[in-house]
Each structure stands twice: as structure tokens, then as C-alpha cells.
Amino acid sequence: MPATQGTLVLADISGYTAYMAGVEHEHSLEIIGELIETIANSFDSRLHIDQLEGDALCATTERTDPEILAWLNDTFGRFHERLRDIRELSTCPCRACASASDLGLKFIVHRGEFSRQQIGHAVQLYGTDVNLVHRLAKNTVPLREYVFATDATLAGWPESVRQGFVAAPQRYDVGEVGAAYADLAPVKEKALKDRVVEVTPQTSKLTLRYRYAGPPEQVAFILMDPETRKRYLGVPRVDLIPGAKGTYLGAEFHCRHGKNLEGKTVFRITACDIPDFITTYME
């Protein structure tokens, strides 16, 4: 396939090796799987996921604008929201569940050239820039969670965005690579602080009341069904992405619409105590 110009993104779970080495595999694999799926769902319709690499996802886009940074910040927030939900729901005393909060997330971003090759049912990325973005995962950034972007990436972003990055050039056997990092700690703090647990009649801006002929548990089950939501939202398709540990907490309804169903509106459940209340946030 011909080479494509664009942006390569490597999303890498920090602390993965130490975590997997010191905990029970059954629960650790479930937790890592949930976190990888959270990243993938956030990338959906934004970045093209090309490779799954155990503790990392390699994705690409032909876009090179700073909106990519906004996508990564959003993905990072969702990652930590899912970790929080896993902790809140966990009653298991095993080390895998107890130490899940030791995991983190970092992003490597590089503007360059890449090619795709179909090998059986799998797609493999090729190119010098593909190799570089993986090499940059081993760096001297003095943080655990960050966005690390090369000078080639930052050159296409406005000065107002570049000011949030700290220069950290790296030296490898191929020579020096200009790059800079941005601390994601403020993004994590905001994501966890902005959670809305329950909207009361006193704090709501609009209140609608309906009375249904059925027990609360049955009504809640029907209203949470994707087919029901598809009908009352008037969209062609609604996908339910399970929440933490397969529950509704942190679950997302992805409403597909538009030409070829490329449009997506997300309703995320930020809190619930079914059938008493369900709080959703619409993106």
C-alpha cells in the first residue's frame, strides 16, 4: 500500500510490566482488558487503531492539527474514570484489584509517514517513523503520565498549544530527536473532579415526570435496552459499551447516525443505583 502522511499515536499503559509480574493473572487480565477497551472506544471515529500491542495501542490519523491533543486528553480522562469505577466496584482483596490504581497512561505523538500491509487477517504498520514512535516510548521524561510529542508534530500546532510543553530532546543511535512533553496530571484532576453523581429536582434545569405501568426494576431494564433507546432517540443504531466490571457504572451508549453511521453521540453513565436513579452525561 502507498505511504500515508499523518500522525502516529502510541497509547501506552504505564506500570504494566510491574503490575503483571506481581499480581494474580485472572483479574489483572480483566482489568487491563477493560482499560485497553476504554482507550479503543475513545479513539473510535477519531483515530484509526492499527495495532494492539499488549499494553499499548498504535493508532494513526491523516490529521495533524492540535485537535488530536484534545482527543488524547479526553481519552486520558476516560481512562482514569474507568480506573476509579473499577476501584469503587471492587470487593476483591487480591493484589490485582488492590493495585490497579498503580497503572497510568502516556501518549507518544509523531507526525510522519507510515504504510500498512495486510498479513492474513492482521494489518501491520511499517516505516521509519513507525519505528521511531515506538522507540520514543523509552525516554527520559521525568513523569509517569504525559503526552510526548516530537518537534515534527508540534511544528504544525499553534504557539498557544506549544507553550504547554517542556522541551526534552532524546538521543538514540539514529541521532537526536527533538521532542517535548506535557504533564497530564491537571487533566486527571479535572476528569475526576467533574463527575456528576446525582441530579436532584432542586439542581435540575429541566424536570420531566412519567408514570409507567410496571415495577421499577422492569422499567429500568427496558429503558436501558439499546433497542429501546434507538426507538425513542430516533437513530439507526445504539451500541451499549459495558461499564466497569461489566456493570452499568461507566457504561456508554454510542448513538450512531449520519451517512454510513459515521456520526456518534455518546451518553456515559457517571453514577447509578438502579432502579432508583441513573445519571448520564452526553458528549
N, C-alpha and C positions, 0 to 999 in steps of 0.2 A: 504494500500500500504506500502511496506517496506520503512524504513527510508533512506534518502539520505544524504550523506556528501557533503558539498559545502559552498557556500557563499550566505548569505541573504542580500538584499539591500532594504532599505526603502527610497524612494524619497518623501520628504515632503515639500509642499509649505508653506513657512514661511509667517506669517501675514494673513493667510487665514481667521481665525475667526473674527478678527477686520475688515477686508475688507468686508466680507459678512454681518456683522452686521450694517455697516454704509452706504451701497450703494443700488442702485436700483437692484433688483434681476435679471431682464431680461438680462441686459447687463453684469452683474457680472458673471452669469452662463455661458454666451457665452465665456467670456474671460477665466474663469477657465477651461472650457471645451477645449479651444484651447491649453492652457498650458499643461494640462494633456495629451492631444493627442500628443503634441510635445515631451514630455518625453517618451511616449509609442513608438512613431515612432523611436526615437533614441535608445531605448532599443531593438527594433526588431532585431532578429537574433543574438543578443548579450546576453541578459538576458531574462529569461522566466518570463513573467508577470503573477503572480498567483492571486493577489488580488488588486482590485480597492477600495480605502477607502475614497472617497470624495475628500479630499485634498492631498491624498498620493497614491503611488503605491508601492506594495510589490512585489519584483522580486527575482528570485533565479538563480543560475548557479552552475554547478558542478566544475567550475574552481575556483582556489584560488590564482592565480598569480596576479602580480601588473598591468597587462593589464586592469583589472577591474577599476582601478583608472583612466586610460586614457579614458575609456568609460564614466565614470562619469563626467570627465572634459569636454568631448565633449558634453554630454547631457546638462550640465550646460551652456555652451556657446550657444547652440541652444535655450535653454530656454530664455536667455536674448536677443538673436537676435529676437525671436518672440515677446517678450515684446516691443522691440524697434520698430518693424514693426507695431505692434498694435497702438502704440503711434503716429507714423508718419501718419498712415491712418485715425486716429480718428478725426472726426469733431464734435463729440458729446460732449456737455458740462456737461453731467451727471457725478455724483461723481464716478460711477463705472469705466467709461473710464478715467476720470481725475486722479484717484488714483491707476490705475493699476500698475504703477511703484513702488508702496509701497510693492508689492509682491516680494518674494525671494524664494530660493530653498536650501534645505540642504539634505545631504545623511547620512544615518546610515548604516554602513557595519559591518557584523559579520560573522565569519567563524564558522560553527557548523552543526547541524543535523536538518533535517526537514522531515515531512511526508505530503503527500497530500491525501485528502479524497474527493471523489465526493459526493456532496449533491444536488440531482436534476441535474440542468444544471450548477451548480456552483462548483468550486473547492476551498476547504478550506485548508490552511496550519495549521499544528499542530506541537507542540513540545516546549520544554523548551526554546530552542534557538530562536524560533519564537516569544515567549512572550518577551524574553529579547530584541530583536531588536526593538520592539515597545516601551518597557519601556525606552530604551536609547534615544528615541526622546525627552523625558523630561530630560534635563541635565543642567549642569552649564557652558557650553561653552559660552564664552563672545562675541560671534559673531552671526550674523544673517544668514550668508551663509557659509557653511563649509562641509567638509567630516569628519565624526566622525567614526573612526574605532577602534574596540576592539583590545586588545593585541593578541587575538587568530588570528585575521586577519593579523595584522602587522607582526606576527612571521614568516609568510611564504613569506614576501616581503623583498627584499634586503635592506641593511643598507642605501644605497643611496636614496631610497624612504622613509624610515622611518625617515630620518633626516628632512624631510619637515613637520613633525607632532609634535605637542606640547602635552605633557602628561597632561591628565585631567581625572584621575580615578574618578569613580562615586560610590556613596554608596546608595544602595537600601535596602529594607527589606530582600532581599536574600543575602546581603553581598556586598563587594566591587567588582566592575567590572573595570579591567584595560582597559583604552582606551586613545586615543589621537586624536587631531583634526588638520586639515589643512585648512587654510584660502583660500577661493575661489575667493577673490577679484582680484588677478592678472589674474585669468582665465577669469573673466568677462571683465576686461580691455582689454585683448588681443583679445577676441572674437569680441568686439565692434569696436576695432581699425582696425582689419584686413579686414574689409568689403571692397570689391571692387565694386564701383558704376558703372563705365563705362570704358570699354577698348576701347581706341581710336586707329585709324590706326597708330599713332605715337608711342604708347606704346605696341602694339601687337607684339608677336613673330612670328605669322603666320596669314596671311590675305587671305581669300578665298572669292570671289565675285560670286554671282549667280543672274541671272535675271529671274524673274517669270512673267508669263502672267496672272496677276491678281492684283486687288487693294491691297495695303499693309495690310489693316485690315483682308482681307480674307486669304492672305498668312500667316500672323501671327497666325491666328486661326488654320489653317491646321498644321503648324509646331509645335504648342503647343499641338496638339492632341496626347494622348498616343499611339493610334494605328499607327499614322504616325511615331512617334519616335521608336516604336517597329520595324517597317519595315526598317528604314534607319540605326538603330543601330544593326540590325540583332540579336535580343534577343527574347526569347519566350514570355516575358510579361513585360509591363511597367505600373506601377501604378502611378497615379498623386495624391499627397497629397496636398490639398489646402493650400494656404498661409494665412497670417493674414487677418481676417475678410472675408475669402472666396475668396480673390483675388490671384493674381499670386506672389505678393511680399512675399518672404519667402517660396513659394511653392517648393515641391520636386518631382522630377521624380525618382522613385525607379525602376531600371532596374534589373529584376530577371533573373538569369542564373545558369548554372551548374546542377548537379544532384539534382532532386526533387526541383529545383528552390531555393536552399538554398543560393546561392550566390546573393549578392546585391551590385550594384553600384548606388550611389546617386548623382544626379545633382540638386543642390539647386540654386534657383533664388535669387540672392542677391540684384538686382535692376532691374527695368523695367519701361519703358514708352512706352507701346505698342501702335502703331506698330513701333515706332522709334528705340528702342533698348531693348534688353534683355540681362542681364549679368547673367551667370550661373557659379557655382563653382562645380567642380567634385571631389568627395571624392575617 
